[in-house]
Amino acid sequence: MTEPMKYGQTEFEVHLPPELIAAELEPNQVDLPQRTTAEHIRWALDHPIDSAPLKELVKAGDKVCVVISDVTRRWQAPDTYLPILIGELEAAGVRDEDILILSATGTHRRQTEEEHIGLVTKPVYDRIRVEDHVCTDQDNLAYVGTTSRGTPVWLDKRALACDKIILTGGVVYHFMAGFGGGRKSILPGIAGRETIMKNHNLALNPGIGSGSNPAVRSANMNAANPVHADMMEACSMVRPTFLLNVVVNDEQEIIAAFAGNWVTAHRAACDLVDRMYGVPVKEKTPLVIASAGGYPKDLNFYQTIKTLSNALEVVADGGTLILVTKSEEGFGSEDTQRQIAGFATMEEREKDLRENFSIGAFIGYLFAESAEKYHMIAVTDMAQEDFGTARIHVVKTLDEALELSRRLNGGRDLRATLLPHGANTLPKFQS
């Protein structure tokens, strides 16, 4: 029996003959020490990677900036580890008034007082300054250099004015940077809008009509991925003092923490994510059926980019993709909707994206671009007309999707790979 494909609060059975199922991919079981969240954090701080302990790197009189993610990354549970981290600074003699908690909002909006308290806890908020980065506030930005790829690096002056910078956050696969966490706290986290746009545009090949760069993808965190490599250069201009990154499970519980050197401690966290969710496959199949994982992972189409990115790793050239995503809240991003439904041609989409790059727009572009290369069928609550001229076929059930797949492929049932946890299972094709 194959695992059902979750769809919102319900699910669909996969009605395919067993002989047509090449593989059903699941996350790997990885044995990890059984600790409480606090124990994970304290263990990481007591066993830093390629670094002295934090308490030996800071001293009384130091001004310290602790960079945290914003409310859109609430799953990292910073309220569990920030009080412990702040306690380490205080034990080293750093005064409350010399600590700044700076939220790495990137291009996101300012946050409310309530949201700040939720991120850092009320006791920390009442004692320590918490501020948002604003990427368009040029008066609060300072130029620190230009990367080898031509990105002018403008960063938040408040962080640069501190003696020590500590990066915090969580690590997951990221469809552009390879992995989240680490250097992303600096770029895009506390970078100016010009810097962010220039960096993110590296996700596209040079020249109009050339489309997206295939090296910009999940799990690819090397020099071949220009978005990641550019972020690393920008972060190296800051030379962060220390890093604390966490890894969470599907229930958004912290299951591991890594501290120390901003490069190698982050890399260790990425390696764990890869061990958990990177699954080897021996063949690419003409059909891939992938569920985003049901509620809340398929609340909107924007979130389904994780599922698409993973499914693309195992579909054969010219194959068929069935994406099971209820998306009861629609696209979830005006920029994603505009890219998918607002243009008649791929050239128009790409031209607009280059001029008005945003993560949401790039997500919409990737869906439309993939639908040009593959038969893309979305099992969703959304309507066909929502998708404009994008070549995305919309149906209401998985059985309808399988019947449409047969029609699109000359009446044939296709050999398939199943991804019941498509949002966080990355097929790793091994030729």
Buried (B, 14 or more C-beta within 10 A) or exposed (E): EBBBBBBBEEBBEBEBEEEEBBBBBBBEEEEEEEBEBBEBBBBBBEEBBEBEBBBEBBEEEBBBBBBBBBBEBBBBBBBBBBBBBBEBBBEBEBBEEBBBBBBBBBBBEEBEEEBBBBBBBEEBBEBBEBBBBBBEEEEBBBEBEBBEBEBBBBBBEBBBEBBBBBBBBBBBBBBBBBBBBBBBBBBBBBBBBBBBBBBBBBBBBEEEEEBBBEBBBBBBBEEBBBBBBBBBBBBBBBEBBBBBBBBBEEEEEBBBBBBBBBBBBBBBBBBBBBEBBBBEBEEBBBBBBBBBBBBEBBBBBBBBBBBBBBBBBBBBEEBBBBBBBBBBBBBBBBBBBBBBBBBEEBEEBBBBBBEEBBBBBBBBBBBBBBBEBBBBBBBBBBEEEBBBBBBBBBBEEBBBBBEBBBEBBEEEBBBBBBBBBBBBBBBBEEE
